Amino acid sequence: MSAVRRKPRAHHPDRVRDALLAQVEFVRLAARELTEDQRTAASGLPGWDVHTLLAHVAGQMDALPRLLAEPAPPVTRAAVDLNDWAVSTAGVAGDLDERTRADAAAMPDPVAAIDAAAEELEAVLETAVREDVLLPHRFGAMRALDFTVTRVVELTVHSDDLTRATGRPVRMDRHALATTVRVLADALAAKAPGASTEVRVPPFAAVQCLPGPRHTRGTPPNVVETDPVTWLRLATGRTTWAAVTATGRLRASGERVGALAAELPVLG
């Protein structure tokens, strides 16, 4: 990473709270409508069926009230921000996979678990969007607001997973999708700092990244542009650079854009 630390953009507490509440409700409704055959279908994630995916969603929702119930970390400043969180998830993917499989095997009804987790989460949301509360995250002390933003990202990404797995579209709250796009774009810019290439995800985000000649005026010589859902899938490893360029869902121009593929995904 660059010696000059790139800070994530700010997220407004009220918008984060409303986005999370909306996406939780969309996931709850979608989960309740799934048939037994759909719950046992492959999820598209390696080794997970939809039952396992639903169990994972319940666990991701439950993480917020669980961390809020733990003793505050013995520090006064956050050690981990949203960029740190995003680029660190790959390092714990194996542990998370193992734990999720165990949870799913012990969870006869993940839909009921999602409902229960949603109710517990809603009860703590006012505290969860505070900027002065620190949580004892596994990566280090993290602001409650930032961790709540990660729940928006997780639920948005997994809403798309459910859509792809079941063929039944799960609605995405506009601000939840915007937040997810921006978190993933900011994490890319932090992971591959520079100003030679501009990544555009209209209408939500545009960031500069990759070392090389700095662009200052006019149209950048190296531009990558795609839509929000394609960016979400690309940045989380749900699809590949080759696949999205072949189908035209991603447009790239300039000599430096090929180097971007090596920096993806940003969220493991």
C-alpha positions as CSV (number, residue, x, y, z in Angstrom):
1,M,0.0,0.0,0.0
2,S,1.0,3.6,-0.5
3,A,2.9,5.4,2.2
4,V,0.2,8.1,2.1
5,R,-2.8,6.5,3.6
6,R,-6.0,7.0,1.7
7,K,-9.0,7.6,4.0
8,P,-12.4,6.1,3.1
9,R,-15.2,8.6,2.4
10,A,-17.6,9.5,5.2
11,H,-21.0,7.8,5.5
12,H,-24.0,9.6,7.1
13,P,-25.3,7.7,10.1
14,D,-29.0,8.3,9.2
15,R,-28.5,7.0,5.7
16,V,-26.5,4.0,6.8
17,R,-29.3,3.1,9.3
18,D,-32.0,3.5,6.8
19,A,-30.2,1.5,4.1
20,L,-29.5,-1.3,6.5
21,L,-33.1,-1.5,7.7
22,A,-34.3,-1.5,4.1
23,Q,-31.9,-4.2,2.9
24,V,-32.6,-6.4,5.9
25,E,-36.3,-6.3,5.1
26,F,-35.7,-7.1,1.5
27,V,-33.6,-10.1,2.5
28,R,-36.2,-11.3,5.0
29,L,-39.0,-11.1,2.5
30,A,-37.0,-13.0,-0.1
31,A,-35.9,-15.7,2.3
32,R,-39.5,-16.4,3.4
33,E,-40.6,-16.9,-0.2
34,L,-38.0,-19.6,-1.1
35,T,-39.2,-23.1,-1.7
36,E,-37.5,-26.1,-0.2
37,D,-35.9,-27.0,-3.6
38,Q,-34.5,-23.5,-3.8
39,R,-33.0,-23.7,-0.3
40,T,-31.1,-26.8,-1.3
41,A,-29.9,-25.5,-4.6
42,A,-26.3,-24.5,-5.3
43,S,-25.7,-20.9,-4.2
44,G,-22.9,-20.1,-6.8
45,L,-20.4,-19.8,-3.9
46,P,-17.9,-22.7,-3.7
47,G,-19.3,-25.5,-1.6
48,W,-22.4,-23.6,-0.4
49,D,-26.0,-24.3,-1.0
50,V,-28.7,-21.6,-0.5
51,H,-29.3,-23.0,3.0
52,T,-25.7,-22.3,3.9
53,L,-25.9,-18.9,2.3
54,L,-28.9,-18.0,4.4
55,A,-27.2,-19.2,7.6
56,H,-24.3,-17.0,6.7
57,V,-26.6,-14.0,6.2
58,A,-28.1,-14.6,9.6
59,G,-24.6,-14.7,11.1
60,Q,-23.5,-11.5,9.4
61,M,-26.6,-9.7,10.7
62,D,-26.1,-11.1,14.2
63,A,-22.5,-9.9,14.3
64,L,-23.5,-6.3,15.0
65,P,-25.6,-6.8,18.2
66,R,-23.1,-9.5,19.3
67,L,-20.1,-7.1,19.1
68,L,-22.1,-4.3,20.7
69,A,-22.7,-6.5,23.7
70,E,-19.0,-7.2,24.2
71,P,-16.7,-5.0,26.3
72,A,-15.4,-2.0,24.4
73,P,-11.8,-2.3,23.3
74,P,-9.2,-0.7,25.6
75,V,-8.4,2.1,23.2
76,T,-9.8,5.5,22.3
77,R,-9.3,5.5,18.6
78,A,-10.2,3.1,15.8
79,A,-7.4,1.0,14.4
80,V,-9.4,-0.4,11.5
81,D,-11.4,1.6,8.9
82,L,-13.5,0.4,5.9
83,N,-10.5,0.1,3.6
84,D,-8.7,-2.1,6.1
85,W,-11.8,-4.2,6.5
86,A,-12.3,-4.7,2.8
87,V,-8.8,-5.7,1.9
88,S,-8.4,-7.9,5.0
89,T,-11.4,-10.2,4.5
90,A,-9.6,-12.5,2.1
91,G,-7.2,-13.5,4.9
92,V,-10.0,-14.9,7.0
93,A,-12.1,-16.4,4.2
94,G,-11.1,-20.0,5.1
95,D,-12.0,-19.6,8.7
96,L,-15.3,-18.0,7.8
97,D,-16.1,-20.7,5.4
98,E,-15.5,-23.4,8.0
99,R,-17.5,-21.6,10.6
100,T,-20.4,-20.9,8.2
101,R,-20.6,-24.6,7.2
102,A,-20.7,-25.6,10.9
103,D,-23.4,-23.0,11.7
104,A,-25.5,-24.1,8.7
105,A,-25.3,-27.8,9.7
106,A,-26.6,-26.9,13.2
107,M,-29.3,-24.5,11.9
108,P,-32.5,-26.3,10.9
109,D,-34.3,-23.1,9.9
110,P,-32.1,-20.2,8.7
111,V,-35.1,-18.2,7.7
112,A,-36.2,-18.1,11.3
113,A,-32.6,-17.2,12.3
114,I,-32.6,-14.3,9.9
115,D,-35.9,-13.0,11.4
116,A,-34.5,-13.3,14.9
117,A,-31.2,-11.6,13.9
118,A,-33.2,-8.8,12.2
119,E,-35.1,-8.1,15.3
120,E,-32.0,-8.0,17.5
121,L,-30.2,-5.8,15.0
122,E,-33.1,-3.3,14.8
123,A,-33.0,-2.9,18.6
124,V,-29.4,-1.7,18.6
125,L,-29.3,0.4,15.5
126,E,-29.3,3.8,17.1
127,T,-26.1,2.8,19.0
128,A,-24.7,1.0,15.9
129,V,-24.5,4.2,13.8
130,R,-22.7,6.2,16.4
131,E,-19.2,7.4,15.5
132,D,-18.0,7.6,19.1
133,V,-18.6,3.9,19.9
134,L,-15.8,1.4,19.3
135,L,-16.3,-2.3,18.7
136,P,-13.7,-5.1,19.3
137,H,-13.5,-6.4,15.7
138,R,-11.1,-9.3,15.0
139,F,-9.0,-6.9,12.8
140,G,-8.8,-4.3,15.6
141,A,-10.9,-1.7,17.2
142,M,-13.5,-0.4,14.7
143,R,-16.0,2.4,14.9
144,A,-19.6,1.2,15.3
145,L,-20.7,3.2,12.3
146,D,-18.0,1.7,10.1
147,F,-18.9,-1.8,11.1
148,T,-22.6,-1.1,10.4
149,V,-21.6,0.1,6.9
150,T,-19.9,-3.4,6.5
151,R,-23.3,-5.0,7.3
152,V,-24.9,-2.9,4.5
153,V,-22.2,-4.2,2.1
154,E,-22.6,-7.8,3.2
155,L,-26.3,-7.8,2.9
156,T,-26.2,-6.1,-0.5
157,V,-23.7,-8.5,-1.9
158,H,-25.6,-11.5,-0.5
159,S,-28.9,-10.2,-1.9
160,D,-27.3,-10.4,-5.3
161,D,-26.0,-13.9,-4.5
162,L,-29.6,-15.0,-3.7
163,T,-30.9,-13.5,-6.9
164,R,-28.3,-15.4,-9.0
165,A,-28.8,-18.6,-7.0
166,T,-32.6,-18.8,-7.1
167,G,-33.6,-16.8,-10.1
168,R,-35.9,-14.7,-7.8
169,P,-34.8,-11.1,-7.8
170,V,-34.0,-9.7,-4.3
171,R,-34.6,-6.0,-4.2
172,M,-31.7,-3.7,-3.5
173,D,-32.2,-0.5,-1.6
174,R,-30.7,2.3,-3.7
175,H,-28.6,3.8,-0.9
176,A,-27.5,0.3,0.2
177,L,-26.3,-0.4,-3.4
178,A,-24.6,3.1,-3.6
179,T,-22.9,2.5,-0.3
180,T,-21.6,-0.9,-1.4
181,V,-20.3,0.4,-4.7
182,R,-18.5,3.3,-2.9
183,V,-16.9,1.1,-0.2
184,L,-15.6,-1.3,-2.9
185,A,-14.3,1.5,-5.1
186,D,-12.6,3.2,-2.2
187,A,-11.0,-0.1,-1.2
188,L,-9.6,-0.5,-4.7
189,A,-8.1,3.0,-4.7
190,A,-6.5,2.2,-1.3
191,K,-5.2,-1.2,-2.4
192,A,-3.8,0.1,-5.7
193,P,-3.0,3.8,-5.0
194,G,-2.2,6.2,-7.8
195,A,-3.9,8.4,-10.4
196,S,-3.2,6.9,-13.8
197,T,-6.5,5.1,-14.2
198,E,-10.1,6.2,-13.4
199,V,-12.7,3.7,-12.4
200,R,-16.3,4.9,-13.0
201,V,-19.4,3.2,-11.6
202,P,-22.2,5.7,-12.5
203,P,-24.1,7.1,-10.9
204,F,-22.4,6.2,-7.6
205,A,-18.7,6.4,-7.7
206,A,-15.5,7.4,-9.6
207,V,-12.0,6.8,-8.2
208,Q,-8.5,7.1,-9.4
209,C,-6.0,4.3,-8.9
210,L,-2.9,2.6,-10.1
211,P,0.6,4.1,-10.2
212,G,1.7,5.9,-13.3
213,P,1.4,9.3,-15.0
214,R,-1.1,11.4,-13.1
215,H,-4.1,12.7,-15.0
216,T,-5.0,16.3,-14.2
217,R,-7.2,17.8,-17.0
218,G,-9.7,16.6,-19.6
219,T,-10.6,13.0,-20.3
220,P,-8.3,10.5,-18.5
221,P,-6.2,8.4,-20.9
222,N,-7.1,5.2,-18.9
223,V,-10.7,4.7,-18.0
224,V,-12.7,1.7,-16.8
225,E,-16.5,2.0,-16.6
226,T,-19.2,-0.4,-15.6
227,D,-22.7,-0.6,-13.9
228,P,-23.2,-0.9,-10.2
229,V,-24.2,-4.6,-10.1
230,T,-21.4,-5.7,-12.4
231,W,-18.9,-3.7,-10.3
232,L,-20.2,-5.4,-7.1
233,R,-19.7,-8.8,-8.7
234,L,-16.3,-8.0,-10.1
235,A,-15.0,-6.4,-6.9
236,T,-16.1,-9.4,-4.8
237,G,-14.9,-12.1,-7.1
238,R,-18.4,-13.2,-8.3
239,T,-17.3,-12.7,-11.9
240,T,-14.0,-12.1,-13.8
241,W,-12.5,-9.3,-15.8
242,A,-12.5,-11.5,-18.9
243,A,-16.2,-12.3,-18.5
244,V,-17.4,-8.8,-18.1
245,T,-15.2,-7.4,-20.9
246,A,-16.3,-10.1,-23.3
247,T,-20.0,-9.4,-22.7
248,G,-19.6,-5.6,-22.9
249,R,-20.7,-5.0,-19.3
250,L,-17.3,-3.3,-18.7
251,R,-15.7,-0.8,-21.0
252,A,-12.0,-0.1,-20.7
253,S,-9.6,2.2,-22.7
254,G,-6.0,3.0,-22.3
255,E,-2.7,1.2,-21.8
256,R,-3.0,0.9,-18.0
257,V,-6.4,-0.7,-17.6
258,G,-5.2,-4.2,-18.0
259,A,-3.2,-3.9,-14.7
260,L,-6.5,-3.3,-12.9
261,A,-7.5,-7.0,-13.3
262,A,-4.6,-8.0,-11.1
263,E,-6.0,-5.9,-8.3
264,L,-9.4,-7.6,-8.3
265,P,-11.2,-8.7,-6.3
266,V,-10.9,-6.3,-3.4
267,L,-13.3,-8.1,-1.1
268,G,-12.6,-11.8,-0.4
